[in-house]
Amino acid sequence: MDEKNEYWGNFYLKFRYALVGTDYAVLVAEDNDGGHELELGEVRLEDLFVFKRNYERISIEKDIEYEKFDAMMGTLFDLMDENGRVALWNTTAGLVSAVKDVVADTA
């Protein structure tokens, strides 16, 4: 990496460059505060796995789900779930277990 090159400071370009060399992309979604939509628009959905935090146990009438994820992310979750590419987690151990399952399935 050429640290004198100003473009290496651009996260979007780093993301795109890293994506070229991957077999699969993984989204660990806890909330939508980071604005994942730009990067997700670059990922082929057939190469994407989503690990979504499950707020259902602590939510009253799904109010936390609405607060944490916007409609665009919700639509992506639904689409990915239809293709068996969403795993829910609510603890760190649950996330690690879900990731291990996907690694085993794709190895």
C-alpha positions as CSV (number, residue, x, y, z in Angstrom):
1,M,0.0,0.0,0.0
2,D,1.3,3.4,-0.9
3,E,0.6,5.6,2.1
4,K,1.4,8.7,0.1
5,N,-1.4,8.1,-2.2
6,E,-4.4,10.1,-0.9
7,Y,-6.9,7.6,-2.3
8,W,-6.0,5.0,0.2
9,G,-7.7,7.1,2.9
10,N,-11.0,6.7,1.2
11,F,-13.0,3.9,2.9
12,Y,-15.2,3.2,-0.1
13,L,-12.2,2.6,-2.3
14,K,-10.6,0.3,0.3
15,F,-13.9,-1.6,0.5
16,R,-14.2,-2.0,-3.2
17,Y,-10.6,-3.2,-3.5
18,A,-11.1,-5.7,-0.7
19,L,-14.3,-7.0,-2.2
20,V,-12.5,-7.9,-5.5
21,G,-10.5,-10.5,-3.7
22,T,-13.2,-12.2,-1.7
23,D,-15.4,-15.2,-2.3
24,Y,-18.1,-14.1,0.2
25,A,-19.1,-10.9,1.9
26,V,-20.5,-10.8,5.4
27,L,-22.7,-8.2,6.9
28,V,-22.9,-8.3,10.7
29,A,-25.9,-6.0,11.3
30,E,-26.6,-4.7,14.8
31,D,-28.2,-1.4,13.7
32,N,-28.2,0.9,10.7
33,D,-26.4,3.9,12.2
34,G,-23.4,3.3,10.0
35,G,-25.3,3.6,6.7
36,H,-24.4,0.2,5.1
37,E,-26.4,0.8,1.9
38,L,-23.6,2.3,-0.2
39,E,-21.3,-0.6,0.4
40,L,-24.0,-3.2,0.1
41,G,-24.9,-1.8,-3.3
42,E,-21.5,-3.1,-4.5
43,V,-21.9,-6.7,-3.2
44,R,-23.3,-9.4,-5.4
45,L,-26.2,-10.7,-3.3
46,E,-25.3,-14.3,-4.2
47,D,-22.0,-13.7,-2.4
48,L,-23.5,-12.1,0.7
49,F,-24.3,-13.6,4.1
50,V,-26.2,-11.5,6.7
51,F,-25.8,-12.0,10.5
52,K,-28.6,-9.8,11.9
53,R,-29.0,-9.0,15.6
54,N,-32.4,-10.3,16.8
55,Y,-34.2,-7.8,18.9
56,E,-37.4,-9.7,19.0
57,R,-37.0,-11.0,22.6
58,I,-36.6,-7.5,24.0
59,S,-38.9,-5.6,21.7
60,I,-42.5,-4.6,22.4
61,E,-44.5,-4.7,19.2
62,K,-41.3,-4.7,17.2
63,D,-40.5,-1.1,18.1
64,I,-36.8,-1.7,18.6
65,E,-36.6,-3.4,15.2
66,Y,-38.0,-0.3,13.6
67,E,-35.6,1.9,15.5
68,K,-32.5,-0.1,14.7
69,F,-33.0,-0.8,11.0
70,D,-34.6,1.3,8.2
71,A,-37.0,0.1,5.5
72,M,-34.1,-0.4,3.0
73,M,-32.2,-2.7,5.3
74,G,-35.5,-4.5,6.2
75,T,-36.1,-5.2,2.5
76,L,-32.6,-6.6,2.1
77,F,-33.1,-8.8,5.2
78,D,-36.3,-10.2,3.7
79,L,-34.7,-10.9,0.3
80,M,-31.7,-12.5,1.9
81,D,-33.9,-14.5,4.3
82,E,-35.9,-15.9,1.3
83,N,-32.6,-17.2,0.0
84,G,-31.5,-18.8,3.3
85,R,-28.7,-16.2,3.8
86,V,-29.7,-14.6,7.1
87,A,-28.7,-15.9,10.5
88,L,-30.1,-14.2,13.7
89,W,-28.0,-13.7,16.8
90,N,-28.5,-11.9,20.1
91,T,-25.3,-12.8,22.0
92,T,-21.6,-12.8,20.9
93,A,-21.6,-16.6,21.3
94,G,-24.6,-16.9,19.0
95,L,-22.9,-14.7,16.4
96,V,-19.7,-16.8,16.6
97,S,-21.7,-20.0,16.2
98,A,-23.7,-18.7,13.2
99,V,-20.4,-17.6,11.5
100,K,-18.9,-21.0,12.1
101,D,-22.0,-22.6,10.5
102,V,-21.6,-20.5,7.4
103,V,-17.9,-21.2,7.2
104,A,-18.6,-24.9,7.4
105,D,-21.3,-24.8,4.8
106,T,-19.1,-22.8,2.3
107,A,-15.8,-24.6,2.8
